[in-house]
């Protein structure tokens, strides 16, 4: 996908179905809804990463150079003891060249790749539902009264799991990444 002279992106670089919307609004080059995407841009570009359909696009990415973004499938955890269910969506952004800056409700991180290395930012976005139930039993003159009360709370959040320059090219070794870096370099 070529977006004039602003960016060249490859959608669906992995095994998971990918979905993006090009230019969803002013100042946003791309909105990624699922899967994997690689973009090379000669100037600073804004991208939105929507890690959970119900939570909207809460991760804002600015990039210049060549980067990869992956939105992984949801993973749910439950706790019977706490009566809690948490759904995690993991997001990974890799700067192969240039820089990336990520901001989300749970923090921000930025950096860039140097030499033969890559810069990686991983984010965990999550939504949760907690339920609690209390039963009270009281007796009064031969009559037993049982009171049951229930409470429920829900919320969402995010946190940066990793933000670091890692040695080696990793996924940046892919042929389409090398071609994009050559295109930007010329």
N, C-alpha and C positions, 0 to 999 in steps of 0.2 A: 504494500500500500504506500503510494507516494503522495505526500501532502505538500505539493508544490516544492519550493526550495527550503521549506521549514523542517521537514523530517521525512525519513524513509523508514517504514516499520514492517516487520514480519510478524504476522499473527498466527498462532497455533504452532509454536516451535516445539511443543512437548506432546505427551500422549493424552493429555486432558483436553476436552473440547474448550475452545477459546471463543470469547465473545467480546468485541469492542465496539464503541461508538466513536466515530471520528468527528471532531469539532462539535461536541454537544452544546457548547456555549462559548461566549467570547472569552478569550484568554486560556481556554482549555483545548489542547491539541487532541487529546485522546481520553476516553473514559473506558477503563478495562473492567469488565464485569466478571470474567472467569478465564482460567487457563493461563497461557504463557504468551508473552509479547516481547519483541526486541525492537528498539527504536534507535536510530542514529539521527542526531539533530545538530546542525552546525551552530545554532543559536539556542539560548535558554528557552525551554518549552515546558508548559504545565501539563501534567497528566493526573487524572483522578483514578484511584484504585478502589473498587467497590468490593470489599472483602466479604460482606454479608448482605444479601439482597434486602433483608428486613431493616438493616441499619443504614442503608444508603452508602454513598461514597464518602467515607470519613478519612481517607488517607490522601493527602495532597503531595505530589511529587514534582519537583523541578529538576530538570536534567539538561545537560549539554554534553554531547559526545555520544557514545554508544552504551546502551544499558539494556538489561534483561529484567522483566518483572514476571513473577509467578504467583498466582493465587491458588493455593492448595485447597483440596476438598475439605469440607467441614469434618471435625472430629468432636463427638459428644462424650462427655463424662457425666456420670451420675453418682450421687452419694445417698444411699438409703438412710444412713445415720443422720445426715444433715438435711435430708429431703431437698436436695439441690440438683439441678441439671444445668450444666454449662456446655455451651457449644463454642468451640474454638475454630477460628479461621486463621491460618498462617499465611503471611505474605512475605515474599523474598524479593528484594531489589538488588541487582548487581550492576555496579558501574565497571564496564570493561575499559573505557577510556573517558576522559573528561571528569565530570562530577555529578553527584546526585545530592538532593536535599529532600528529606521526607519529614512531613509534619502530620501528626494525628492527635486526637484528644489525649492520648497517653504519653506524649512526648515528641521530641524531634531529634533528628540526627542528620549529619551531612558529612560528605567526604568525597574523595576521588581516588581513582586508580593511578598508580605510578609504576613505570617500568613494566616488568613482566607480571605484575600483581593485579588483583581486582579488589574492589571495595564492596562490601556486602552489608546490607541492612536487613534484618529480619524483624517482623512485627507480628505480635499475637493480638488479634481482635477477638473479643468474646462477648457473648450475651448469656445471661443467667436467669433462672427462675428458682426462687426459694419458697418452700411452703412449710408451714409449721401448724401443728394442731395440738390443742391442750384440752384435756378432759378433766373436769372437776366433779367429784361426787360428794354430796353432803346429805346427812340424815337429820330429820327434824321430827321427832314424835312419831316414828314409824313410817314416815314418808321419805323416800329417797329421791333426791333431785340430782339430775346429771346435767351439767353444763358443758357444752362443747364449743370451743372458739377456734377459729382458723385464721391464719394470716398468710398473705402471699406477697412477695416482692419480686420485682424484675428489674433488670438493668443491663447495661452494656459498657464496655470499656476497651482499652487497648494499651499495650505496653511494648516498648522496644526490647527485643530479646538479645539482639546482637548488632553491633555497629563497629566494623573493623576492616582494616586492610588485610587481606589474606594472601599468602604466597601462592604464586602460580596463576595460570590462566583459568583453570577450572572450566566452567561452562562457556567461558569466553573464547575457548579454542575452536568452537564450531565454525564451519566454513562460512555460513552466512554472516557471522560476526566479523570475521576477518575481511570479508568483502565490504561490509559497511564501514569498517575502520579505514580501508583503502579509499573508499569513496569520499569520506570526510577529509582525509588527508590530502586529497588532490585539489 
